[in-house]
Amino acid sequence: MKTRIITEDIDAAADIISRGGLVAVPTETVYGLACNGLDERAVRQVYEVKGRPEVKPLSLMVSGPEVFAQYCVDIPRAAYFLAERFWPGPLTIVLKASEAIPPIVRAGGDTVALRCPDHKATLALLKRVGLPLAAPSANPSGFPSPKTAQEVISYFDGSVDAVIDGGECGIGKESTIIDLSSTPYRILRRGALPEDEIFSALMDNVKKIGITGGSGSGKTTALNVLAEMGVLTIDCDDVYHDLAASSSDMLSELEARFPGALKDGTLQRKALGELVFSDSSALIDLNAITHRYVSAEVDRRLTHWAKMGGRFAAIDAIALIEGGMARRCFAVVGVTAPRDMRIERLMAREGISREYAEKRIDAQKSDDFYYKKCDYILVNDGSLDEFRKICEELFKKIIS
């Protein structure tokens, strides 16, 4: 048998696939050796031609995420999000397989790897056959993956029915594989799509609720209600405290800008507060330093939550809006309370004087700021139980 080279006759390639034959196809990464992924006999040929051990599963090329429900079960929302973001493209997504996928493709396992290649000829073939294509790289096992049709011919002339000559592959590196079949989500193979781009996208997929308001307004109570609803909660003030005890880089910057802010390597928060709450330029400088470190830690926690399949997160920060973090939130909730109640809460909670509590509150934004900038307002002017109830009612509405 002489291997046929196809340039434009996609119907001919589709006919070969439909009859159980093998066709090497171009992608944006490398050429793949394709067959009908639902035909066990055809799949066995791919293993034989490549010399690939049958204990190694095969990935399937598909036309898009619309086929997930046809070939997979227990599909996480993240799969659709990543497919919408990166398909067609060099990302392979591993999901739990349905019974439609033959055991030989899965190598006896319970998952299947799906990929939508970014090459017009192969996408046209996928749409023409209406089938998933089992398509490992078109090389004998252990040999370099081919980037041209001629390299495929040098490997398999006479062993496969046809090669679609789609020119040289632009990337020349295999797709990145991410396993979404269980949590935490993990990269199984580093490839053409950078790992940090994938996890950044997953973090974007987490719907974020911003919680903001002045000290003593009741933000922590609102955050606790969200935590009880299964939402990841991040209190940026707690993050700052953690960093003040652990981040030598942040402490060094604070010491350089505010000499004497550290004593024996420990941040003197009250002394620093006395300085910045009476000097607006100093407060701006303090926020510029701390926001950068706090934002990086918030991103780390959100990324971990995304890897665990988390869908919602709440971020509590006094400067949520001024620091720019509110732009990442799909809803921003402002918490307000009468000034006298805030002062009493601060004094009781932190053991500070009334004068110091007043200084802190007076250095912060007015209630009018939150009414203008936030999507929702929670007024905390009654009992704890009453405030929790209005929090629950609002948050159920937001995350429903």
C-alpha positions in Angstrom: 0.0 0.0 0.0 1.2 3.5 -0.9 0.3 6.2 1.5 -1.8 8.8 -0.1 -1.0 12.5 0.4 -4.1 14.7 0.6 -4.0 18.5 0.4 -7.6 19.6 -0.1 -9.8 16.5 -0.4 -11.1 16.4 3.2 -14.0 14.2 2.0 -11.5 11.5 0.9 -9.8 11.6 4.3 -13.2 11.4 6.0 -14.1 8.4 4.0 -10.9 6.6 5.0 -11.6 7.4 8.7 -15.3 6.2 8.4 -14.1 2.9 6.9 -11.7 2.2 9.8 -8.5 3.5 8.1 -5.6 5.6 9.4 -4.9 9.2 8.4 -2.1 11.4 9.7 -3.4 14.9 10.4 -1.7 18.3 11.0 -2.3 20.3 14.2 -0.7 23.5 15.5 1.7 21.4 17.6 2.7 18.2 15.7 1.2 15.7 13.3 -1.1 13.1 14.8 -2.0 9.6 13.6 -5.8 9.6 13.5 -8.5 7.0 13.4 -12.2 6.7 14.5 -11.8 6.8 18.2 -15.0 4.7 18.7 -13.8 1.8 16.5 -11.7 -0.6 18.6 -10.2 -2.3 15.5 -9.0 1.0 14.1 -7.6 2.0 17.4 -5.7 -1.3 17.7 -4.1 -0.5 14.4 -2.8 2.8 15.7 -1.2 1.0 18.6 0.3 -1.6 16.3 1.6 1.0 13.7 3.2 3.2 16.4 4.5 0.3 18.4 2.8 1.9 21.4 2.1 -0.2 24.5 -1.6 -0.7 25.0 -1.3 0.2 28.7 -0.9 3.8 27.6 -4.2 5.5 26.9 -4.9 7.6 23.8 -6.2 11.1 23.6 -9.1 12.0 21.4 -9.4 15.0 19.0 -12.9 16.6 19.1 -14.6 19.5 17.4 -15.2 21.4 20.6 -16.7 21.4 24.2 -20.2 20.6 22.8 -19.2 16.9 22.8 -18.3 16.8 26.5 -21.7 15.5 27.5 -21.6 12.8 24.8 -18.3 11.3 25.9 -17.7 12.3 29.5 -19.5 12.2 32.9 -19.2 14.4 36.0 -17.9 17.3 34.0 -16.7 20.2 36.1 -17.5 23.8 35.1 -13.8 24.4 34.7 -13.7 22.1 31.7 -16.1 24.3 29.7 -14.3 27.4 30.9 -10.8 26.2 29.8 -12.2 24.9 26.5 -13.8 28.3 25.8 -10.6 30.1 26.7 -8.0 27.9 24.9 -9.8 25.7 22.2 -8.9 25.3 19.5 -5.4 25.2 20.8 -2.6 23.1 22.5 -4.5 22.1 25.6 -5.6 18.5 26.3 -8.3 18.1 29.0 -8.6 14.8 31.0 -12.2 14.0 32.2 -14.0 11.0 33.5 -15.1 8.9 30.5 -18.6 7.7 29.6 -19.3 4.2 28.5 -19.2 5.5 24.9 -15.4 5.5 25.0 -13.9 2.0 24.2 -11.7 0.5 26.9 -8.8 0.3 24.5 -8.7 4.1 24.2 -8.8 4.4 28.0 -6.2 1.6 28.4 -8.7 0.2 30.9 -8.9 3.3 33.0 -11.9 5.5 33.7 -10.8 8.8 32.1 -10.4 10.1 28.6 -8.2 13.0 27.3 -9.8 15.4 24.8 -8.2 18.0 22.6 -9.5 20.4 19.9 -6.6 21.1 17.5 -6.1 24.6 16.0 -5.7 23.6 12.4 -8.3 24.3 9.8 -7.8 21.1 7.8 -8.2 18.8 10.9 -11.1 20.8 12.3 -12.8 20.4 8.9 -12.1 16.7 9.1 -13.6 16.5 12.6 -16.8 18.3 11.5 -17.0 16.2 8.4 -16.8 12.8 10.1 -18.7 13.8 13.3 -16.6 11.4 15.3 -13.8 11.8 17.9 -10.4 10.9 16.5 -7.9 8.8 18.4 -4.8 10.7 17.4 -1.4 10.3 19.2 1.6 11.9 17.6 2.4 10.4 14.2 5.7 8.8 15.0 6.9 5.4 16.1 7.1 5.3 19.9 10.4 6.7 21.1 11.1 8.8 18.0 10.7 12.6 17.6 7.2 13.9 16.8 6.8 15.0 13.2 6.2 18.6 12.2 5.7 18.0 8.5 3.8 15.5 6.3 7.2 14.4 4.8 8.4 13.4 8.2 5.3 11.3 8.7 5.9 9.6 5.3 9.4 8.8 6.3 8.1 7.0 9.3 4.9 5.3 8.0 4.9 5.3 4.1 2.8 2.2 3.2 1.7 1.7 6.8 -1.1 4.3 7.0 -3.7 5.1 4.4 -3.1 8.8 4.0 -1.5 12.0 5.3 -3.2 15.4 5.1 -0.4 17.8 4.1 -1.3 20.9 6.1 2.2 22.4 6.0 4.7 22.6 8.8 3.4 22.7 12.3 3.9 26.1 13.9 4.7 25.1 17.4 6.4 21.7 17.1 5.7 20.8 20.7 3.0 18.6 22.2 -0.1 20.0 23.9 -0.2 20.6 27.6 -2.3 18.1 29.5 -4.4 19.0 32.5 -6.3 16.4 34.6 -9.8 17.7 35.6 -11.1 14.3 36.5 -10.4 14.8 40.2 -9.2 17.5 42.6 -6.8 19.1 42.9 -6.6 19.7 39.2 -3.0 19.0 38.0 -0.8 19.3 35.0 0.1 15.8 33.7 2.4 17.0 30.9 4.0 20.4 30.3 3.7 21.4 26.7 3.0 24.2 24.3 0.5 26.1 26.6 2.3 27.5 29.6 1.1 26.1 33.0 0.7 29.6 34.6 -1.7 30.7 31.8 -3.9 27.7 32.5 -4.0 28.3 36.3 -4.5 32.0 35.8 -7.5 31.2 33.7 -8.8 28.8 36.3 -8.4 31.6 38.9 -10.4 33.9 36.6 -13.1 31.3 36.5 -13.7 31.6 40.3 -16.5 34.1 40.8 -15.4 36.7 43.4 -17.5 38.7 45.8 -15.9 41.8 47.2 -16.6 42.7 50.8 -15.5 46.2 51.9 -16.2 48.8 54.5 -14.5 50.5 57.4 -13.0 49.0 60.5 -15.6 47.8 63.0 -18.4 47.8 60.4 -19.1 44.1 60.5 -17.2 42.7 57.5 -15.9 39.7 59.4 -19.5 38.7 60.3 -20.5 39.0 56.6 -17.5 36.9 55.7 -18.4 34.2 58.2 -21.8 33.9 56.7 -20.3 33.3 53.3 -17.9 30.7 54.7 -20.9 28.8 56.1 -22.3 28.8 52.6 -19.2 27.0 51.2 -17.5 30.1 49.8 -13.8 30.5 50.1 -13.2 33.6 52.3 -10.1 35.8 52.3 -9.7 38.5 54.9 -7.0 40.8 53.6 -6.4 42.2 57.0 -5.6 38.6 58.2 -3.4 38.1 55.1 -1.5 41.3 56.0 -1.0 40.1 59.6 0.3 36.8 58.3 2.7 38.5 55.9 3.8 40.9 58.7 5.0 37.8 60.6 6.4 35.9 57.7 7.4 38.1 54.7 10.9 39.4 55.1 10.7 41.2 51.7 7.6 43.2 52.8 9.1 44.0 56.2 12.3 45.2 54.5 10.3 47.6 52.3 8.3 48.9 55.3 11.5 49.5 57.3 13.1 51.3 54.4 10.1 53.7 54.0 9.2 53.9 57.7 12.4 53.8 59.8 11.7 52.4 63.2 8.6 50.5 62.1 10.4 47.3 63.0 11.8 46.4 66.4 13.9 43.2 66.7 12.5 42.2 63.3 8.8 42.6 64.5 6.5 45.1 62.9 5.2 47.7 65.4 1.7 48.1 64.0 0.5 50.6 66.6 3.5 52.9 66.1 3.1 52.6 62.3 -0.6 53.3 62.6 0.0 56.4 64.7 2.2 57.7 61.9 0.1 56.9 58.8 -3.3 57.8 60.1 -2.2 61.4 60.6 -0.3 61.7 57.4 -2.2 61.0 54.1 1.0 60.7 52.0 2.4 58.1 54.4 -0.8 56.1 54.3 -0.7 56.1 50.5 2.9 54.8 50.6 2.0 52.1 53.2 -0.9 50.9 51.0 1.2 50.9 47.9 3.7 48.5 49.6 1.2 46.2 51.4 -1.3 46.0 48.6 1.3 44.4 46.3 2.2 41.7 48.7 -1.4 41.1 49.9 -2.6 40.8 46.2 0.0 38.2 45.4 -1.0 36.1 48.4 -4.7 36.5 47.5 -3.9 35.2 44.0 -2.1 32.2 45.5 -5.1 31.3 47.6 -7.5 31.8 44.8 -5.4 29.6 42.5 -5.3 26.8 45.1 -9.1 27.1 45.5 -9.5 27.0 41.7 -7.4 23.8 41.5 -9.8 22.3 44.1 -12.8 23.0 41.9 -14.0 26.0 44.0 -16.6 28.2 42.2 -17.1 31.2 44.6 -14.7 33.2 46.7 -15.1 36.3 48.9 -12.4 38.9 49.4 -12.7 41.2 52.4 -10.6 44.4 52.2 -10.9 48.0 53.5 -9.2 49.3 50.3 -10.9 46.8 48.0 -12.0 49.6 45.6 -9.0 51.9 45.9 -6.5 49.1 45.5 -8.2 47.9 42.3 -9.2 44.4 43.5 -12.9 45.3 43.1 -12.5 45.2 39.3 -11.9 41.4 39.6 -15.2 40.9 41.5 -18.6 40.3 39.9 -20.3 41.8 42.9 -19.0 44.3 45.5 -20.8 44.6 48.8 -20.2 47.5 51.2 -20.8 47.1 54.9 -21.6 50.2 56.9 -22.4 50.8 60.6 -23.0 53.9 62.8 -19.7 55.6 63.8 -20.3 55.2 67.6 -21.0 51.4 67.2 -17.8 51.1 65.1 -15.7 52.8 67.8 -17.1 50.6 70.6 -16.4 47.5 68.5 -12.8 48.5 67.8 -12.1 49.3 71.5 -13.6 46.0 72.7 -12.0 43.9 69.9 -8.5 45.4 69.9 -8.1 46.8 73.4 -7.3 50.3 72.0 -8.3 53.7 73.3 -11.2 55.7 72.0 -8.9 58.3 70.7 -6.9 55.8 68.6 -10.2 54.1 67.4 -11.5 57.5 66.3 -8.2 58.2 64.4 -8.5 54.9 62.5 -12.1 55.5 61.5 -11.5 59.1 60.5 -8.7 58.1 58.2 -11.0 55.8 56.3 -13.7 56.4 53.7 -17.1 57.7 54.6 -20.3 55.7 54.2 -21.2 57.9 51.2 -18.1 56.5 49.3 -19.5 52.9 49.7 -23.0 53.9 48.6 -21.6 55.4 45.4 -19.0 52.6 44.6 -20.6 49.3 45.7 -23.3 47.1 44.0 -25.0 46.3 47.3 -24.9 47.8 50.9 -25.4 45.9 54.1 -26.3 48.2 57.1 -25.1 46.7 60.4 -27.0 48.8 62.9 -28.9 46.2 64.9 -28.2 42.9 66.7 -25.7 40.3 65.5 -28.6 37.9 64.6 -30.4 40.6 62.7 -27.2 41.4 60.7 -26.5 37.7 59.9 -30.0 37.3 58.6 -29.8 40.2 56.1 -26.3 38.9 55.1 -27.8 35.4 54.4 -30.6 36.9 52.3 -28.3 39.0 50.2 -25.7 36.4 49.6 -28.2 33.7 48.6 -29.4 36.2 46.0 -25.9 36.9 44.7 -24.6 33.3 44.4 -27.9 31.7 43.2 
